[in-house]
């Protein structure tokens, strides 16, 4: 068996065992499952309310069956009400009454029986599932038998039956979504309202619009189809599977599933104890028609382990790459020359120590230190100078033979298959300081050096911001930041960064030749945010960029000036529309950005 097949099999086994472990891990305990059926069931998404009418039948996890004519359940308050010729069948007998209300969280059931000997209703309270010992005459909540008013609310969907796991989820069967003139029939619709944050993890890349159809699930899993749109793939279909416990999760997805270029993602997380956790991310990329033999297949995996100590924490990262998992052939491409074989399979890892934030004496300044060790290996060379030009003969940049240039007096631009580097850094920052007139000031400074033969890299970042709130609905802010990056090779600086004059659109930019590995980026940002209510938000911010090297249109850098407006409007209780567009102040004849930004958000 080849190494690639072993790696692929190992990843598949790890994914299987992680998913199986999460699926069998204990979930948070919840009351028993409720099975509801009726002639007509409606769900109101904006209120998390279920309403049922006609021949209502409810079976509880304790084996109790209730029947009636009208039913409602508030999923947030975790209580239900059943009225109209109510019958309650238990293992010890049956009860008949006008209405029954169950406050599940408090384990209290309130019942209005009709006593044959009196012919008048009474009021009983049951504690737990004990329906043989009613407590008569006990005071009940004032709204125990009040049905919610749904006259001015539209139902999100209708169904014939539903399975309800209180505080966790509801699954509707034979549902009809309120969409279009006749509705959209669905075999099932699953809605999770669990408080477990692990169910909210996402392994899908961003899209302009995403309509999610969760069709299956349980208290610790969700299966969903995503109907998505973005400017690159246009309209496409994706799939995502969540499996969680209270301390771990695994999320698998295929995105996009209906396009040749597919990304198979697996995201896992396990909180081992209060001081340690491990995370993994694996992505398999294939280019294939349907599920046929791919003409491209590559893999990337990341493992991160974090361990906390009393005054610092340690983090270990490892990154694995396989640029091609396919068996090479004599042509070194598959299908056509656009799908080439790449033998590279680099690896890099890092271990870092970071202190917790410490206050510097009586000053309003906090400090954080970090140190780490970095290792990288690639048989084709991991440290690169500038790529060879067309005048350098005998160079190969395909990755098949290694990045080398024969017949040259200098070292190849791919040098050394192994790289060791150290890094150390410092971060200083101030908490929010009020300086008068309601203005809050924040400042931060960060410096890091990464070194190892044959060079070192310095990164400096300074930021100062001022912000002010105008009541509870508006805010304004001003930010000035400076970022410096310097890559130093000493005597080999001109080899690492040779003088180069880009030519873009038949126009030369000789100023770029002054760049020799040191860059500076100045950014001034001013903005405002207006949120009059939770259903509407508008923001506007403008930026000025003063950078070296100076930007080259359609080649390098940022426009000197830009402004972006963003409008967010709630379309329904569970959908918001985000609209944005930018303006570039005639930079290289660019005014308004060529495309609007549209996003549908939950």
C-alpha positions in Angstrom: 0.0 0.0 0.0 1.4 3.5 -0.9 2.1 6.2 1.7 -0.7 8.3 0.3 -3.3 5.5 0.7 -2.0 4.9 4.3 -2.4 8.6 5.1 -5.9 8.7 3.6 -6.9 5.6 5.4 -5.6 7.0 8.7 -7.5 10.2 8.3 -10.7 8.3 7.5 -10.2 6.1 10.6 -9.6 9.1 12.8 -12.7 10.8 11.5 -14.8 7.7 12.0 -13.7 7.2 15.6 -14.0 10.9 16.5 -17.6 11.0 15.1 -18.5 7.7 16.8 -17.0 8.9 20.1 -18.9 12.2 20.1 -22.1 10.3 19.1 -21.8 8.0 22.1 -20.7 10.7 24.5 -23.2 11.5 27.2 -25.3 14.6 26.4 -27.0 16.9 28.8 -30.0 15.2 30.4 -33.4 16.4 29.3 -37.0 15.5 30.0 -38.5 12.6 28.0 -39.5 12.8 24.4 -43.0 14.1 23.6 -44.8 12.6 20.5 -47.5 15.0 19.2 -50.0 14.3 16.4 -53.1 16.2 15.3 -55.2 17.1 12.3 -53.3 20.4 12.0 -50.0 21.4 13.6 -48.5 24.9 13.2 -45.1 26.2 14.2 -44.5 30.0 14.8 -40.8 30.5 14.4 -40.8 34.1 15.8 -42.3 32.9 19.1 -41.0 29.4 19.2 -44.6 28.3 19.7 -46.3 25.1 18.5 -50.1 25.1 18.1 -52.2 22.0 17.3 -55.9 21.5 16.6 -58.2 18.6 16.0 -57.8 15.1 17.5 -54.7 16.0 19.4 -52.8 13.1 20.8 -49.7 13.5 23.0 -47.5 10.7 24.3 -44.9 11.4 26.9 -41.6 9.7 27.6 -43.1 8.3 30.9 -45.7 6.3 28.9 -48.6 8.7 29.6 -51.1 9.4 26.7 -53.1 12.6 26.6 -55.9 13.5 24.1 -57.8 16.7 23.5 -58.8 19.2 20.8 -56.5 22.2 21.2 -52.8 22.2 22.1 -50.0 24.8 22.5 -46.4 24.6 23.7 -44.0 27.4 24.3 -40.6 25.9 23.6 -38.7 28.7 25.4 -40.8 28.6 28.6 -40.9 24.8 28.3 -44.5 24.2 29.1 -47.6 23.0 27.2 -51.4 23.3 27.5 -54.0 20.9 26.2 -57.8 21.7 26.4 -61.1 20.4 25.1 -62.4 17.1 26.2 -59.1 16.1 27.7 -58.3 12.5 28.5 -55.2 11.3 30.4 -54.3 7.6 30.3 -51.7 6.4 32.8 -50.5 2.9 33.9 -52.8 3.2 36.9 -55.9 4.4 35.2 -57.5 7.3 33.3 -58.6 10.8 34.0 -61.1 13.1 32.2 -61.1 16.9 32.4 -61.4 20.2 30.6 -57.7 21.2 30.4 -54.2 20.1 31.5 -51.1 22.3 31.7 -47.6 20.9 32.3 -44.8 23.2 33.5 -42.0 20.8 32.5 -39.1 22.7 34.0 -40.7 22.8 37.5 -42.1 19.2 37.2 -45.6 20.4 38.0 -48.8 19.5 36.1 -52.1 21.5 36.6 -55.3 19.7 35.8 -59.0 20.8 35.6 -60.9 17.5 36.1 -64.6 17.0 35.6 -65.8 14.9 38.5 -68.8 12.7 37.6 -70.3 12.9 41.1 -70.1 16.7 41.2 -70.6 17.6 37.6 -68.3 20.6 38.2 -64.7 21.2 37.4 -62.1 21.2 40.1 -58.4 22.1 40.2 -55.7 19.5 40.9 -51.9 19.7 40.9 -49.7 16.7 40.1 -46.1 16.5 41.2 -43.8 14.7 38.7 -45.4 11.8 36.8 -47.5 10.7 39.8 -51.1 11.0 38.6 -52.5 8.8 41.3 -52.1 11.3 44.2 -53.5 14.7 43.1 -53.1 17.7 45.3 -56.4 19.5 45.4 -57.0 23.2 46.0 -53.3 24.2 45.5 -52.8 27.7 44.0 -51.9 27.6 40.4 -50.1 30.1 38.1 -52.4 32.8 36.8 -51.6 32.0 33.1 -51.6 28.2 33.4 -54.6 27.8 31.2 -54.1 30.8 28.8 -53.7 30.0 25.2 -51.3 32.5 23.3 -52.8 34.7 20.7 -51.6 33.8 17.2 -54.2 35.8 15.2 -51.6 38.4 14.0 -48.8 35.9 13.4 -48.1 33.7 10.4 -47.0 30.1 10.8 -43.5 29.2 9.6 -44.7 25.6 8.7 -47.5 23.1 9.2 -47.3 19.4 9.9 -49.2 16.3 10.9 -46.9 15.1 13.7 -43.9 16.2 15.7 -41.3 14.8 18.2 -40.4 17.3 20.9 -37.4 17.0 23.2 -38.0 19.7 25.8 -35.1 22.2 26.0 -33.4 20.5 23.1 -35.2 20.1 19.7 -38.4 19.5 17.8 -38.7 17.4 14.6 -41.7 17.9 12.4 -42.8 15.1 10.1 -44.6 15.6 6.7 -44.1 19.3 7.0 -45.1 22.1 4.6 -43.0 25.2 4.7 -44.8 28.5 4.3 -43.1 29.4 1.0 -44.7 30.3 -2.3 -48.4 30.2 -3.1 -48.9 26.5 -2.2 -46.1 26.0 0.3 -43.0 23.7 0.1 -43.6 20.1 1.2 -40.7 18.6 3.2 -40.4 15.0 4.5 -39.1 16.4 7.8 -37.9 19.6 9.4 -35.5 19.6 12.4 -35.1 22.6 14.7 -32.6 22.6 17.6 -32.9 25.1 20.4 -30.4 23.5 22.7 -28.2 25.7 24.9 -25.2 23.5 24.0 -22.8 25.9 22.2 -21.0 23.0 20.5 -24.0 22.7 18.1 -23.3 26.2 16.8 -19.9 25.3 15.3 -19.5 25.8 11.6 -17.2 24.1 9.0 -18.5 25.8 5.9 -16.7 28.7 4.2 -18.5 32.0 3.8 -21.2 32.6 1.2 -23.4 35.6 0.1 -26.6 33.6 0.9 -27.2 30.4 2.8 -30.6 28.8 3.2 -30.3 25.9 5.7 -32.6 22.9 5.6 -32.0 20.8 8.8 -33.7 17.5 8.0 -32.5 15.2 10.8 -31.1 15.4 14.3 -31.2 14.5 17.9 -30.1 16.1 21.2 -26.5 15.8 20.1 -26.6 15.8 16.3 -27.8 17.8 13.4 -27.9 16.9 9.7 -28.5 19.7 7.3 -28.5 20.6 3.6 -27.4 24.2 2.6 -28.6 25.9 -0.5 -26.0 28.6 -1.0 -24.8 31.3 -3.4 -21.5 33.1 -3.8 -19.9 35.1 -6.7 -17.5 32.3 -7.6 -19.5 29.1 -7.4 -22.9 30.8 -8.0 -25.8 28.6 -6.8 -24.8 25.3 -5.2 -25.6 22.7 -2.6 -23.6 21.8 0.5 -24.0 19.3 3.3 -23.0 19.5 7.0 -23.2 17.1 9.9 -22.8 18.0 13.6 -22.2 15.5 16.3 -21.5 16.8 19.8 -21.4 16.2 23.5 -21.2 18.7 26.4 -17.3 18.8 26.1 -16.6 17.9 22.5 -17.8 18.2 18.9 -17.2 17.0 15.4 -18.4 18.8 12.3 -18.2 17.3 8.9 -19.2 19.0 5.6 -18.9 18.8 1.9 -18.8 22.3 0.3 -19.8 22.7 -2.5 -21.3 19.3 -3.0 -22.8 20.0 -6.4 -19.7 21.5 -8.0 -16.6 19.6 -9.4 -14.3 21.4 -7.0 -15.3 19.9 -3.6 -13.9 20.6 -0.1 -14.5 17.8 2.4 -14.0 19.3 5.9 -13.8 17.7 9.3 -13.5 20.0 12.4 -13.2 18.4 15.9 -12.7 19.7 19.4 -12.3 18.0 22.7 -12.0 19.7 26.1 -10.0 17.1 27.9 -10.3 18.8 31.3 -10.6 22.3 32.7 -7.0 23.1 31.6 -6.5 21.3 28.3 -8.1 21.0 25.0 -7.3 19.6 21.5 -8.6 20.7 18.2 -8.2 19.3 14.7 -9.1 20.4 11.2 -8.8 18.3 8.1 -9.6 19.3 4.6 -9.6 17.1 1.5 -10.0 18.8 -1.8 -11.1 16.9 -4.9 -11.9 17.9 -8.4 -14.4 15.4 -9.8 -17.6 15.0 -11.6 -20.1 13.8 -9.0 -18.4 11.1 -7.0 -16.3 9.8 -9.9 -12.5 9.3 -9.8 -11.0 12.8 -9.1 -8.4 14.4 -11.3 -7.2 16.5 -8.4 -6.9 15.4 -4.7 -5.0 17.2 -2.0 -5.2 17.2 1.8 -4.4 19.5 4.7 -4.6 18.7 8.4 -4.0 20.9 11.5 -3.8 19.7 15.1 -3.7 22.2 18.0 -3.2 21.3 21.6 -3.6 23.9 24.3 -2.5 23.4 28.0 -3.2 26.1 30.7 -0.8 26.7 33.6 -1.2 29.0 36.6 0.5 32.0 34.9 0.9 31.0 31.2 -0.4 28.6 28.6 1.3 26.4 26.1 0.1 25.7 22.6 1.4 23.1 20.2 0.4 23.3 16.5 1.2 20.8 13.7 0.3 21.3 10.0 0.4 18.5 7.4 0.1 19.0 3.7 -0.3 16.5 0.8 -0.4 18.5 -2.5 -1.5 15.4 -4.4 -2.9 12.1 -3.2 -3.2 10.6 -6.6 -0.7 8.1 -8.0 1.6 9.9 -10.5 1.7 8.9 -14.1 4.1 9.5 -16.9 2.5 12.8 -18.0 2.4 14.3 -14.4 -1.1 15.5 -15.1 -4.7 14.0 -14.9 -7.4 14.6 -17.5 -5.7 17.7 -19.0 -2.6 19.8 -18.2 -4.6 22.1 -15.9 -4.7 19.2 -13.3 -1.0 18.7 -12.6 0.7 16.3 -10.2 2.6 17.9 -7.3 4.7 15.6 -5.1 5.2 18.1 -2.3 4.1 17.1 1.1 5.5 19.7 3.6 5.1 19.7 7.3 5.5 22.4 9.9 5.0 22.5 13.7 5.2 25.1 16.4 5.3 25.2 20.2 4.6 28.5 22.0 4.4 29.8 25.5 2.3 32.8 26.3 2.0 34.5 29.6 -1.3 35.7 31.0 -1.9 39.5 31.1 0.1 41.3 33.8 -0.4 44.9 35.0 2.7 47.0 35.0 2.8 48.4 38.6 0.3 51.2 39.1 0.3 52.1 35.4 -2.9 51.5 33.4 -0.9 49.2 31.1 -1.0 45.4 30.7 1.7 43.2 29.2 1.8 39.8 27.6 5.0 37.9 26.6 5.4 35.0 24.2 8.1 32.7 23.0 8.1 29.8 20.6 10.0 27.4 18.4 9.0 26.7 14.8 10.0 23.7 12.6 9.3 23.1 8.9 10.3 20.3 6.6 9.9 19.9 2.8 12.2 17.9 0.7 11.8 20.4 -2.1 12.9 23.4 0.0 11.1 25.4 2.6 13.1 28.7 2.6 12.5 30.7 -0.6 14.3 33.6 -2.2 12.6 35.5 -5.1 11.4 33.1 -7.8 13.9 32.8 -10.8 13.2 35.0 -13.8 12.9 33.8 -17.4 16.6 34.6 -18.0 17.7 32.0 -15.5 18.0 28.8 -17.5 17.6 25.3 -16.2 15.0 26.3 -13.5 12.1 24.1 -12.6 9.2 25.4 -10.5 6.8 22.5 -11.0 7.4 20.9 -7.7 8.1 17.5 -9.4 11.9 17.8 -9.3 12.3 20.4 -6.6 12.7 24.1 -6.8 16.2 24.3 -8.1 18.1 26.3 -10.7 21.0 24.5 -12.3 24.2 26.1 -13.6 23.9 29.2 -11.3 26.6 30.5 -9.0 24.1 31.4 -6.3 22.1 29.1 -4.1 18.8 27.9 -5.5 15.7 29.8 -4.4 14.5 26.7 -2.6 17.2 26.2 0.0 17.3 23.6 2.7 14.7 20.9 3.3 14.5 21.6 7.0 14.0 24.9 8.8 14.2 25.8 12.5 13.2 29.2 13.8 12.6 30.9 17.1 10.2 33.7 17.8 9.7 36.1 20.8 7.2 38.8 21.2 5.7 41.4 23.5 2.2 43.0 23.6 1.3 46.1 25.6 -2.2 47.5 25.8 -4.3 49.8 27.9 -7.9 49.1 29.0 -10.5 51.5 27.9 -9.6 54.9 29.5 -12.2 57.7 29.6 -10.6 61.0 28.7 -13.6 63.3 29.0 -16.7 64.3 26.9 -17.7 60.6 27.0 -14.7 59.6 24.8 -13.0 56.3 25.5 -9.3 55.8 24.5 -7.6 52.5 23.8 -4.0 51.8 22.7 -1.9 48.7 22.0 1.6 47.9 20.8 3.0 44.6 19.7 6.5 43.6 18.6 7.7 40.2 17.5 10.9 38.8 16.0 11.2 35.5 14.3 14.7 34.3 13.6 16.6 31.4 12.2 19.2 31.0 9.4 19.4 32.7 7.0 17.2 35.6 8.1 15.0 37.2 10.7 11.6 38.9 10.4 10.4 41.8 12.6 6.7 42.6 13.0 5.7 45.8 14.8 2.1 46.9 15.2 0.8 50.1 17.0 -2.8 51.1 17.3 -4.6 54.0 19.0 -8.4 54.3 19.0 -11.0 56.7 20.3 -14.7 56.0 20.5 -17.9 57.6 21.8 -21.4 56.4 22.4 -24.4 58.6 21.6 -27.1 57.2 23.8 -27.8 53.6 23.3 -28.3 53.6 19.5 -25.3 55.3 17.9 -21.5 55.3 18.2 -18.5 56.8 16.4 -14.9 55.8 16.4 -11.5 56.9 15.1 -8.5 54.4 14.7 -4.9 55.1 13.7 -2.6 52.1 13.2 1.0 51.6 12.0 2.3 48.2 10.9 5.9 47.5 10.1 7.3 44.3 8.5 11.1 43.8 8.0 12.6 40.7 6.5 16.4 40.9 6.9 18.9 38.6 5.1 22.1 40.6 5.8 24.6 40.3 3.0 22.2 38.3 0.9 19.5 41.0 1.1 19.7 41.8 -2.6 19.4 38.1 -3.5 16.3 37.7 -1.4 14.8 40.9 -2.6 16.3 41.9 -6.0 15.5 45.2 -7.5 12.4 44.8 -9.6 10.2 47.2 -11.7 6.7 45.8 -12.2 5.0 46.5 -15.5 1.2 46.4 -15.3 -1.0 47.4 -18.2 2.0 48.6 -20.2 2.9 51.0 -17.3 6.1 50.7 -15.4 6.3 51.4 -11.6 10.0 52.1 -10.9 9.3 53.2 -7.3 8.7 49.6 -6.4 12.4 48.8 -7.0 13.2 50.6 -3.7 11.5 47.8 -1.8 14.1 45.5 -0.3 12.2 43.6 2.3 10.9 46.4 4.6 7.3 47.6 4.4 5.2 50.1 6.4 1.4 50.4 6.4 -0.4 53.4 7.9 -4.1 53.3 8.3 -6.5 56.0 9.5 -10.1 54.8 10.0 -13.2 56.8 10.9 -16.6 55.3 11.3 -20.1 55.5 12.8 -22.7 52.9 13.6 -26.4 53.6 14.0 -28.8 50.9 15.5 -32.2 52.4 16.3 -33.7 49.0 17.1 -32.7 45.3 16.8 -34.2 45.0 13.3 -32.1 47.8 11.7 -28.4 48.7 11.7 -26.4 51.0 9.5 -22.6 51.5 9.5 -20.3 53.8 7.5 -16.5 53.8 7.7 -13.8 55.4 5.7 -10.1 54.6 5.5 -6.9 56.4 4.4 -3.9 54.1 3.6 -0.4 55.5 3.4 1.9 52.6 2.6 5.3 51.7 1.4 5.8 50.2 -1.1 3.1 52.4 -2.7 0.2 50.5 -4.2 0.2 49.3 -7.8 -3.3 49.0 -9.2 -4.4 45.4 -9.9 -1.0 44.1 -8.7 -0.1 45.1 -5.1 -1.4 47.0 -2.2 -4.5 48.8 -1.1 -6.3 51.8 -2.5 -5.2 55.1 -0.8 -8.8 55.9 0.1 -11.9 53.8 0.5 -15.3 54.1 2.1 -17.8 51.3 2.9 -21.4 51.5 3.8 -23.3 48.5 5.3 -27.0 48.2 5.9 -28.6 45.3 7.9 -32.3 44.8 7.9 -34.3 42.0 9.6 -36.6 40.4 7.1 -38.2 38.0 9.5 -37.7 36.7 13.0 -35.0 34.4 11.8 -33.5 36.1 8.7 -31.6 39.3 8.3 -30.4 40.9 5.0 -27.0 42.5 4.9 -26.2 44.9 2.0 -22.8 46.6 1.5 -20.8 48.5 -1.1 -17.5 50.3 -1.2 -16.2 53.5 -2.9 -12.5 53.9 -4.0 -12.3 57.7 -4.8 -11.3 57.2 -8.4 -8.2 55.1 -7.6 -7.1 53.8 -11.0 -10.5 54.9 -12.4 -12.3 52.9 -9.7 -15.2 54.6 -8.1 -17.9 52.3 -6.7 -17.0 48.7 -6.3 -18.2 46.6 -9.2 -20.4 44.4 -7.1 -22.9 44.8 -4.2 -22.3 42.6 -1.2 -25.4 40.7 -0.2 -25.7 38.3 2.7 -28.6 36.5 4.3 -27.9 36.0 8.0 -29.7 34.2 10.8 
